[in-house]
């Protein structure tokens, strides 16, 4: 939880380039893609919370609603960080081309890669360079690694 509080210190995550300007948002949400009960997909925005338990409960509630209703949930007045989990395959990276519609930061991953002595999860992180520079991107990725390592130590 404390590590994710640092995300609030990366101010660039709260800004989004749109229509030639940078817009600052007061809240953050994580976008997920959900397979609905009919086998189609819907988008589901989940409000970000520093309280992991609260975020987990919102995630479970909203994705269950999306699955059963087959309707996307969008939080239009919130900065969205996109995610894409393509867990059916191992990936080294994912490359998406930004358009005027999708200029949000995106974190993507595939399957865990297991080798003899370690398990790794390659992630792909992309962002609009108008929004942030590599330094802020590296801060985010370091924070993500710290959080994953922290969760791993809790599981053992």
GUTIKOL-762252 format. One record per residue (C-alpha): x, y, z; residue number from 1; residue in one letter; chain. Coordinates in pm, whole numbers, plus 50000, padded with zeros to 5 digits. Example, Ala and Ser with C-alpha at 12.3 -4.5 7.8 and 13.67 -1.06 7.14 Angstrom:
# GUTIKOL-762252
{{51230 49550 50780} 1 "A" "A"};
{{51367 49894 50714} 2 "S" "A"};
//
This chain:
# GUTIKOL-762252
{{50000 50000 50000} 1 "X" "A"};
{{50272 50250 50098} 2 "X" "A"};
{{50461 50191 49777} 3 "X" "A"};
{{50157 50276 49565} 4 "X" "A"};
{{50123 50607 49752} 5 "X" "A"};
{{50436 50707 49559} 6 "X" "A"};
{{50228 50687 49239} 7 "X" "A"};
{{50067 51012 49355} 8 "X" "A"};
{{50415 51165 49348} 9 "X" "A"};
{{50441 51095 48975} 10 "X" "A"};
{{50231 51393 48876} 11 "X" "A"};
{{50246 51301 48508} 12 "X" "A"};
{{50009 51010 48568} 13 "X" "A"};
{{49734 51263 48637} 14 "X" "A"};
{{49775 51447 48306} 15 "X" "A"};
{{49660 51345 47961} 16 "X" "A"};
{{49735 51504 47625} 17 "X" "A"};
{{49412 51577 47439} 18 "X" "A"};
{{49332 51820 47158} 19 "X" "A"};
{{49681 51975 47172} 20 "X" "A"};
{{49659 52046 47548} 21 "X" "A"};
{{49744 51869 47873} 22 "X" "A"};
{{49444 51804 48097} 23 "X" "A"};
{{49493 51735 48469} 24 "X" "A"};
{{49260 51488 48639} 25 "X" "A"};
{{49182 51464 49009} 26 "X" "A"};
{{49126 51088 49018} 27 "X" "A"};
{{49275 50778 48864} 28 "X" "A"};
{{49120 50451 48741} 29 "X" "A"};
{{49258 50128 48599} 30 "X" "A"};
{{49100 49999 48279} 31 "X" "A"};
{{49054 49626 48237} 32 "X" "A"};
{{48915 49424 47949} 33 "X" "A"};
{{48658 49169 48065} 34 "X" "A"};
{{48525 48862 47885} 35 "X" "A"};
{{48147 48885 47932} 36 "X" "A"};
{{47902 48597 47985} 37 "X" "A"};
{{47835 48579 47609} 38 "X" "A"};
{{48205 48540 47525} 39 "X" "A"};
{{48246 48897 47398} 40 "X" "A"};
{{48463 49161 47559} 41 "X" "A"};
{{48380 49480 47744} 42 "X" "A"};
{{48584 49756 47899} 43 "X" "A"};
{{48566 49811 48275} 44 "X" "A"};
{{48720 50114 48451} 45 "X" "A"};
{{48795 50051 48820} 46 "X" "A"};
{{48862 50348 49052} 47 "X" "A"};
{{49218 50336 49184} 48 "X" "A"};
{{49256 50330 49561} 49 "X" "A"};
{{49567 50326 49777} 50 "X" "A"};
{{49373 50085 49999} 51 "X" "A"};
{{49437 49751 49827} 52 "X" "A"};
{{49138 49581 49993} 53 "X" "A"};
{{48905 49857 49873} 54 "X" "A"};
{{49049 49841 49520} 55 "X" "A"};
{{49008 49461 49520} 56 "X" "A"};
{{48643 49486 49627} 57 "X" "A"};
{{48567 49751 49362} 58 "X" "A"};
{{48745 49541 49099} 59 "X" "A"};
{{48549 49227 49185} 60 "X" "A"};
{{48216 49410 49200} 61 "X" "A"};
{{48257 49611 48879} 62 "X" "A"};
{{48401 49327 48670} 63 "X" "A"};
{{48122 49093 48788} 64 "X" "A"};
{{47868 49358 48684} 65 "X" "A"};
{{48038 49395 48344} 66 "X" "A"};
{{48045 49018 48293} 67 "X" "A"};
{{47676 48972 48371} 68 "X" "A"};
{{47541 49289 48200} 69 "X" "A"};
{{47767 49269 47891} 70 "X" "A"};
{{47802 49649 47914} 71 "X" "A"};
{{48122 49851 47945} 72 "X" "A"};
{{48178 50075 48247} 73 "X" "A"};
{{48360 50399 48168} 74 "X" "A"};
{{48474 50668 48410} 75 "X" "A"};
{{48488 50966 48174} 76 "X" "A"};
{{48604 51230 48426} 77 "X" "A"};
{{48895 51019 48550} 78 "X" "A"};
{{49250 50964 48427} 79 "X" "A"};
{{49262 50607 48299} 80 "X" "A"};
{{49567 50380 48301} 81 "X" "A"};
{{49502 50103 48052} 82 "X" "A"};
{{49597 49740 48107} 83 "X" "A"};
{{49604 49443 47877} 84 "X" "A"};
{{49667 49090 48003} 85 "X" "A"};
{{49721 48846 47718} 86 "X" "A"};
{{49784 48548 47943} 87 "X" "A"};
{{49739 48287 47672} 88 "X" "A"};
{{50094 48344 47544} 89 "X" "A"};
{{50441 48453 47654} 90 "X" "A"};
{{50534 48798 47525} 91 "X" "A"};
{{50850 49004 47514} 92 "X" "A"};
{{50666 49326 47434} 93 "X" "A"};
{{50347 49465 47288} 94 "X" "A"};
{{50346 49762 47057} 95 "X" "A"};
{{50033 49968 47004} 96 "X" "A"};
{{50022 50280 46797} 97 "X" "A"};
{{49869 50575 46973} 98 "X" "A"};
{{49580 50760 46821} 99 "X" "A"};
{{49381 51060 46932} 100 "X" "A"};
{{49152 50820 47116} 101 "X" "A"};
{{49415 50619 47306} 102 "X" "A"};
{{49687 50839 47454} 103 "X" "A"};
{{49659 50702 47809} 104 "X" "A"};
{{49951 50515 47965} 105 "X" "A"};
{{49922 50139 47908} 106 "X" "A"};
{{50072 49843 48099} 107 "X" "A"};
{{50056 49508 47920} 108 "X" "A"};
{{50178 49157 47994} 109 "X" "A"};
{{50137 48794 47892} 110 "X" "A"};
{{50213 48465 48069} 111 "X" "A"};
{{50478 48426 48335} 112 "X" "A"};
{{50798 48281 48190} 113 "X" "A"};
{{50933 47995 48402} 114 "X" "A"};
{{51293 47887 48379} 115 "X" "A"};
{{51502 47658 48596} 116 "X" "A"};
{{51583 47913 48869} 117 "X" "A"};
{{51337 48196 48832} 118 "X" "A"};
{{51000 48308 48707} 119 "X" "A"};
{{50971 48636 48518} 120 "X" "A"};
{{50683 48843 48386} 121 "X" "A"};
{{50787 49067 48099} 122 "X" "A"};
{{50576 49381 48089} 123 "X" "A"};
{{50536 49640 47821} 124 "X" "A"};
{{50471 49997 47931} 125 "X" "A"};
{{50390 50274 47691} 126 "X" "A"};
{{50299 50635 47742} 127 "X" "A"};
{{50263 50951 47542} 128 "X" "A"};
{{50595 51138 47546} 129 "X" "A"};
{{50408 51468 47579} 130 "X" "A"};
{{50269 51333 47906} 131 "X" "A"};
{{50590 51208 48067} 132 "X" "A"};
{{50953 51131 48002} 133 "X" "A"};
{{51154 50816 48054} 134 "X" "A"};
{{51242 50918 48410} 135 "X" "A"};
{{50878 50909 48521} 136 "X" "A"};
{{50823 50587 48325} 137 "X" "A"};
{{51120 50427 48501} 138 "X" "A"};
{{50988 50547 48839} 139 "X" "A"};
{{50658 50374 48766} 140 "X" "A"};
{{50824 50050 48653} 141 "X" "A"};
{{51050 50045 48962} 142 "X" "A"};
{{50743 50100 49179} 143 "X" "A"};
{{50564 49816 48999} 144 "X" "A"};
{{50863 49583 49056} 145 "X" "A"};
{{50877 49675 49427} 146 "X" "A"};
{{50507 49603 49462} 147 "X" "A"};
{{50533 49266 49283} 148 "X" "A"};
{{50830 49172 49503} 149 "X" "A"};
{{50635 49276 49814} 150 "X" "A"};
{{50337 49062 49711} 151 "X" "A"};
{{50569 48769 49641} 152 "X" "A"};
{{50714 48790 49991} 153 "X" "A"};
{{50363 48789 50140} 154 "X" "A"};
{{50270 48473 49946} 155 "X" "A"};
{{50574 48271 50057} 156 "X" "A"};
//
